[in-house]
Amino acid sequence: MTDLDAAFERVFELAERGRYSTSPNPRVGAVVVASGGEIVGEGWHDRAGGPHAEVVALAEAGSRARGATVVLNLEPCAHEGRTPPCAGALVAAGVARVVFSTLDPDPRTAGKGREWLRSAGVATRTGPFSERAERLNEPFLVSVRTGRPFVHLKWAASLDGKIGTATGESRWITGEEARADGMRLREECDAILVGAGTVLADDPALTRRTGLNRSILPHRRIVVDGRLRVGAQGRVFSPEAPGEAWLATAIDESDPRVAPFRERGVRVLSLPAAEAGRVDLPALLAELARLGVRSLLVEGGGETAWGFLAARLADRVTGYHAPLLLGGRAAPSALSGVGYAILTEAPRLAGLELASLGDGFRVTGRLAWPGAA
Ligand SMILES: NC(=O)c1ccc[n+]([C@@H]2O[C@H](COP(=O)([O-])OP(=O)(O)OC[C@H]3O[C@@H](n4cnc5c(N)ncnc54)[C@H](OP(=O)(O)O)[C@@H]3O)[C@@H](O)[C@H]2O)c1
């Protein structure tokens, strides 16, 4: 392992500390490596509004930052946000070189951080460990690049892809370890969304339970119900639950049927209908982005997940699979809808990661669309 590899290993360890807390900001780690190879400063970004990783690491390094190399997973910012620009702080500290994995797509930085450093005579290098850095900051990078939230489809299924039995039983298909991991995943996302069918079948609360999330954003529990089949008394709409409950519907906001939801403190998003009472998903995601949601966990059911997939509005899939075979024509599947007619139309998963969880396994991958670069 080279000194640079070791420094990056530490950068990722540090950045990881912000996994559940930095949203809407990215997860960033920073180390300051003195010319002899010694790490003299470390930092990570903890919460939006708090100091950036670079500033924390420079403070620890003090005068030893002069002539040092600073290693980061993301380009230093060039803009004054809640805190002053990091590119300026690096120049002021007199560092000789800055190495980072990916450019920051935020148009206020997007290469301008690097340019600031270069024009001040600081050497820069972009690119090492870029895939790992992309994976770490998927929600931030995808949402900034696309202008919509990062969409993560998640399901718990039998080995044959059924998310319930033909009689509607779905608790619990997977074991304790998988369910605990699913709860951890909830903590990584700004919002969780389910379709009306899931609310009617399971009455889920969609709450976070582990206390891991410390971000400045409230947790949003979202139900998509085009024609308003669900009742306002559902657990997901409980005013006692922490965070906010939102209802996305194609019913007009002046319709008396939405009043009981409003009375429970639910935010009703009346959105354009794409077809036969279906909420237009691009319009929904645009609205969620406007309301500050960077990452959305879609927890089913199969109709809803298919809607996002069919519209190419999904970025990652995580399936928890149990060593169980359910079968059943009438049993709900992880994905339903009309399905793809031909294999070459179907997306594949890239960067597949597999993990054993109890007696089952978790599989996750990035969606790779046919024909996309
Ligand atoms: N094991 C698991 O991980 C898991 C997770 C969740 C659910 N489940 C199971 O899955 C089953 C429910 O799945 P499901 O596929 O029947 O239902 P679903 O996906 O939860 O809900 C489908 C319904 O939601 C509404 N909806 C979805 N997308 C919409 C859009 N773009 N615009 C407007 N409305 C939209 C529609 O209601 P309208 O038809 O009224 O327009 C649609 O019929 C249950 O058996 C549940 O137990 C299992």
The ligand as an ORCA input file, in Angstrom:
! r2SCAN-3c Opt
* xyz 0 1
  N     -41.777     -7.692      1.521
  C     -41.691     -6.408      1.195
  O     -40.599     -5.835      1.073
  C     -42.921     -5.634      0.953
  C     -42.865     -4.247      0.932
  C     -44.016     -3.541      0.628
  C     -45.166     -4.207      0.337
  N     -45.196     -5.562      0.399
  C     -46.419     -6.284      0.021
  O     -46.760     -5.862     -1.286
  C     -48.175     -5.851     -1.414
  C     -48.604     -4.497     -1.940
  O     -48.001     -4.306     -3.178
  P     -48.822     -3.717     -4.387
  O     -47.925     -3.795     -5.566
  O     -50.132     -4.380     -4.415
  O     -49.094     -2.255     -3.942
  P     -48.232     -0.920     -3.808
  O     -47.164     -0.829     -4.815
  O     -47.891     -0.708     -2.381
  O     -49.344      0.120     -4.143
  C     -49.832      0.198     -5.448
  C     -50.828      1.280     -5.491
  O     -50.255      2.498     -5.062
  C     -50.737      3.524     -5.845
  N     -49.650      4.077     -6.642
  C     -48.427      3.579     -6.892
  N     -47.746      4.351     -7.736
  C     -48.567      5.354     -8.029
  C     -48.485      6.466     -8.858
  N     -47.403      6.733     -9.598
  N     -49.533      7.283     -8.901
  C     -50.625      7.047     -8.180
  N     -50.784      6.002     -7.384
  C     -49.771      5.167     -7.325
  C     -51.765      2.934     -6.792
  O     -53.008      3.043     -6.222
  P     -54.300      3.167     -7.150
  O     -54.402      1.875     -7.896
  O     -55.370      3.421     -6.189
  O     -54.053      4.331     -8.066
  C     -51.318      1.505     -6.875
  O     -52.327      0.594     -7.188
  C     -48.741     -6.179     -0.062
  O     -49.063     -7.539     -0.054
  C     -47.596     -5.915      0.886
  O     -47.669     -6.739      2.025
  C     -44.108     -6.284      0.700
*
